[in-house]
Amino acid sequence: MSPAFVDAPLLTAITGLTEQLTAIDKELAQVVRADEVAQRFCTAPGIGPITVLTFGTVVDDVARFAS
């Protein structure tokens, strides 16, 4: 079995996944751009769309916290 035979399906899969991840990244960026609070969170070093949206999902409604 030649290496090219093994590599071709892997490269096809990686290419497809890369395209899907790129599309998801663009969608996440659009969601963050539409949310003023998320935009502010993203100004912290090392905080990006995935972290902001995950945090927002976990916290949900901040009014449920006493302080």
C-alpha positions as CSV (number, residue, x, y, z in Angstrom):
1,M,0.0,0.0,0.0
2,S,1.6,3.3,-1.1
3,P,1.6,6.3,1.3
4,A,-0.3,8.4,-1.3
5,F,-3.2,5.8,-1.2
6,V,-3.5,6.3,2.6
7,D,-2.9,10.1,2.6
8,A,-5.5,11.0,-0.1
9,P,-8.6,10.2,2.1
10,L,-7.1,11.9,5.1
11,L,-6.3,15.0,3.2
12,T,-9.9,15.0,1.8
13,A,-11.3,14.7,5.3
14,I,-9.0,17.4,6.7
15,T,-9.9,19.8,3.9
16,G,-13.6,19.3,4.5
17,L,-13.3,19.8,8.2
18,T,-11.2,22.9,7.7
19,E,-13.9,24.4,5.5
20,Q,-16.6,23.6,8.1
21,L,-14.5,25.1,10.9
22,T,-13.9,28.2,8.9
23,A,-17.6,28.6,8.3
24,I,-18.4,28.0,12.0
25,D,-15.8,30.6,13.0
26,K,-17.4,33.2,10.7
27,E,-20.9,32.5,12.1
28,L,-19.6,32.8,15.7
29,A,-17.9,36.1,14.9
30,Q,-21.2,37.4,13.5
31,V,-23.1,36.4,16.6
32,V,-20.5,38.2,18.8
33,R,-20.6,41.3,16.5
34,A,-24.4,41.5,17.1
35,D,-24.0,41.4,20.9
36,E,-22.6,44.5,22.7
37,V,-21.8,42.6,25.9
38,A,-20.0,39.8,24.0
39,Q,-18.0,42.5,22.1
40,R,-16.8,43.9,25.5
41,F,-15.8,40.5,26.8
42,C,-13.7,40.0,23.6
43,T,-11.6,43.0,24.5
44,A,-9.9,41.0,27.3
45,P,-6.7,39.4,26.2
46,G,-7.1,35.7,25.1
47,I,-10.9,35.8,25.1
48,G,-12.5,35.0,21.8
49,P,-15.9,34.2,20.4
50,I,-16.1,30.6,21.6
51,T,-15.1,31.6,25.2
52,V,-17.6,34.5,25.3
53,L,-20.5,32.5,23.9
54,T,-19.8,29.6,26.2
55,F,-19.6,31.9,29.3
56,G,-22.8,33.7,28.2
57,T,-24.6,30.4,27.8
58,V,-23.5,29.2,31.3
59,V,-24.3,32.5,33.1
60,D,-27.5,33.0,31.1
61,D,-29.4,35.8,32.9
62,V,-27.2,37.8,35.3
63,A,-30.2,39.1,37.1
64,R,-30.6,35.7,38.8
65,F,-27.4,36.5,40.9
66,A,-27.9,38.6,44.0
67,S,-24.7,40.5,43.5
